[in-house]
Amino acid sequence: MSRPAPSTMSIYLASNSPRRRELLHQIHVRHEALLFRGPGREDHDINEDVRPGEDAFTYVQRVAHAKAEGGIQRMHWRGLPPQLL
């Protein structure tokens, strides 16, 4: 199965980062923001605090996984069709 060309690909962006949107625009990847953050960096289901004794690698994996899971939940709650996340 071949992948669609980047110009026809569309992804959900589970991030409020203007830089990430800019980068996707630069490489011509269509995206739909799947925003879920409140004001500032608040997000009740994703804790980005470093846990005691947590190394950087473990922290990044944990937070990335939590954000991906949160994005998938929001996709399902909104009844959106599956796409890359």
Rosetta silent file (secondary structure, phi, psi, omega in degrees, C-alpha in Angstrom):
SEQUENCE: MSRPAPSTMSIYLASNSPRRRELLHQIHVRHEALLFRGPGREDHDINEDVRPGEDAFTYVQRVAHAKAEGGIQRMHWRGLPPQLL
SCORE:     score description
SCORE:     0.000 S_00000001
   1 L     0.000  125.803 -178.830    0.000    0.000    0.000 S_00000001
   2 L   -90.786  151.995  178.483    1.541    3.320   -1.020 S_00000001
   3 L   -84.762  149.099  176.301    1.339    6.486    1.001 S_00000001
   4 L   -68.350  154.615  176.254   -0.325    9.591   -0.440 S_00000001
   5 L   -62.950  148.497 -178.576    1.918   12.397   -1.628 S_00000001
   6 L   -51.298  -34.300 -177.620    2.526   15.042    1.059 S_00000001
   7 L   -68.666  -22.046  179.521    0.356   17.571   -0.807 S_00000001
   8 L  -103.111   -8.012 -179.333   -2.680   15.258   -0.526 S_00000001
   9 L   -76.365  142.039  174.576   -1.949   14.008    2.987 S_00000001
  10 E  -131.875  137.013 -179.446   -3.933   15.462    5.859 S_00000001
  11 E  -129.279  161.315  169.440   -3.134   14.971    9.529 S_00000001
  12 E   -91.076  132.448  176.868   -4.551   15.971   12.875 S_00000001
  13 E  -106.685  105.076 -178.980   -2.229   18.247   14.775 S_00000001
  14 L   -90.006   56.297 -177.617   -2.792   17.705   18.490 S_00000001
  15 L  -151.935  147.786  177.580   -0.713   20.737   19.355 S_00000001
  16 L  -101.242   15.396 -174.130   -1.260   24.426   19.859 S_00000001
  17 L   -79.577  117.108  176.009    2.278   25.213   18.684 S_00000001
  18 H   -60.781  -32.291 -179.643    2.476   27.937   16.021 S_00000001
  19 H   -66.813  -41.304  178.360    5.911   26.595   15.065 S_00000001
  20 H   -63.530  -41.929  176.977    4.567   23.115   14.345 S_00000001
  21 H   -61.300  -42.306  179.445    1.812   24.606   12.141 S_00000001
  22 H   -62.229  -44.516 -179.960    4.435   26.689   10.332 S_00000001
  23 H   -63.031  -42.841  178.344    6.667   23.667    9.717 S_00000001
  24 H   -64.231  -39.251  176.818    3.783   21.616    8.331 S_00000001
  25 H   -61.478  -42.566 -178.930    2.815   24.510    6.069 S_00000001
  26 H   -62.165  -33.181  179.975    6.402   24.754    4.796 S_00000001
  27 L   -99.553   13.117  173.208    6.433   21.086    3.776 S_00000001
  28 L    60.993   41.368  175.369    2.911   21.331    2.302 S_00000001
  29 L  -104.086  117.247  177.530    1.192   18.948    4.690 S_00000001
  30 E   -68.730  143.266 -179.107   -2.455   19.789    5.191 S_00000001
  31 E  -149.098  154.767  175.740   -3.488   19.604    8.813 S_00000001
  32 E  -121.649  123.535 -179.499   -6.430   20.158   11.078 S_00000001
  33 E   -69.152  129.152  177.791   -5.730   21.476   14.546 S_00000001
  34 L  -111.095   64.491 -172.727   -7.113   19.179   17.201 S_00000001
  35 L   -70.659  142.610  179.859   -6.746   21.721   19.965 S_00000001
  36 L  -146.656    4.789 -178.951   -7.495   20.705   23.503 S_00000001
  37 L   -88.647  147.168  172.704   -5.543   23.029   25.718 S_00000001
  38 L   -84.656 -163.736  178.158   -7.081   25.639   27.916 S_00000001
  39 L   -59.100  144.105  178.294   -5.462   29.007   28.552 S_00000001
  40 L    66.328 -136.575 -179.091   -1.707   28.903   28.904 S_00000001
  41 L  -108.003   25.034 -178.665   -0.262   25.412   29.303 S_00000001
  42 L   -78.435  135.281  173.680   -3.187   23.988   31.265 S_00000001
  43 L  -158.989  110.232 -169.479   -4.476   20.599   30.269 S_00000001
  44 L   -67.515  -24.423 -178.395   -6.218   18.608   32.952 S_00000001
  45 L   -99.908   -0.052  178.699   -5.582   15.173   31.479 S_00000001
  46 L  -128.306  114.444 -179.744   -1.904   15.678   30.579 S_00000001
  47 L   -98.602  113.614 -178.783    0.583   16.395   33.315 S_00000001
  48 L   -94.984    7.636  177.175    3.808   17.837   31.894 S_00000001
  49 L   -69.050  141.233  175.576    5.511   18.164   35.270 S_00000001
  50 L   -72.852  130.562  179.118    8.782   16.270   35.590 S_00000001
  51 L   -81.897  151.246  179.127    8.345   13.430   38.059 S_00000001
  52 L   -54.955  128.866  178.247   10.919   12.941   40.826 S_00000001
  53 L    76.881    3.450 -177.646   13.877   10.978   39.476 S_00000001
  54 L   -80.521  125.571  178.264   12.517   11.000   35.912 S_00000001
  55 L   -81.580  167.412 -174.491   15.227   11.287   33.263 S_00000001
  56 H   -60.556  -42.799 -178.206   14.743   13.360   30.089 S_00000001
  57 H   -61.516  -47.279 -179.943   14.189   10.346   27.803 S_00000001
  58 H   -64.123  -41.656  178.718   11.473    8.868   30.030 S_00000001
  59 H   -58.521  -50.115 -177.486    9.846   12.292   30.451 S_00000001
  60 H   -62.293  -43.401  178.310    9.645   12.904   26.689 S_00000001
  61 H   -61.581  -46.193 -177.825    8.231    9.432   26.029 S_00000001
  62 H   -62.497  -48.531 -176.903    5.619    9.759   28.786 S_00000001
  63 H   -68.080  -41.863  178.448    4.424   13.224   27.765 S_00000001
  64 H   -61.803  -42.089  178.617    4.395   12.419   24.026 S_00000001
  65 H   -63.476  -44.446 -179.908    2.382    9.269   24.694 S_00000001
  66 H   -62.617  -40.590  179.217   -0.091   11.164   26.908 S_00000001
  67 H   -67.286  -40.553  178.145   -0.552   13.876   24.254 S_00000001
  68 H   -63.918  -44.987  177.935   -1.098   11.311   21.499 S_00000001
  69 H   -61.029  -41.689  177.673   -3.655    9.463   23.619 S_00000001
  70 H   -62.007  -41.049  177.694   -5.395   12.766   24.402 S_00000001
  71 H   -64.337  -41.467  178.449   -5.536   13.617   20.704 S_00000001
  72 H   -63.628  -42.624  177.526   -6.987   10.204   19.859 S_00000001
  73 H   -59.839  -44.961 -179.515   -9.653   10.609   22.547 S_00000001
  74 H   -65.525  -36.507  176.556  -10.621   14.012   21.182 S_00000001
  75 H   -60.328  -46.429  179.417  -10.763   12.633   17.650 S_00000001
  76 H   -66.793  -43.274  179.604  -13.203    9.933   18.808 S_00000001
  77 H   -58.956  -35.349 -177.896  -15.267   12.356   20.933 S_00000001
  78 L   -89.444   -1.756  179.110  -15.708   14.617   17.905 S_00000001
  79 L    66.931   31.693 -178.499  -16.523   11.742   15.567 S_00000001
  80 L   -81.963  147.294  178.755  -13.636   12.606   13.234 S_00000001
  81 L   -70.178  151.790  178.906  -12.483   10.057   10.655 S_00000001
  82 L   -60.744  137.305  173.651   -9.152    8.320   11.289 S_00000001
  83 L  -150.338  175.198  173.910   -6.071   10.135    9.985 S_00000001
  84 E   -62.731  147.456 -179.529   -2.488   10.385   11.057 S_00000001
  85 L  -128.501    0.000    0.000   -2.128   12.022   14.461 S_00000001
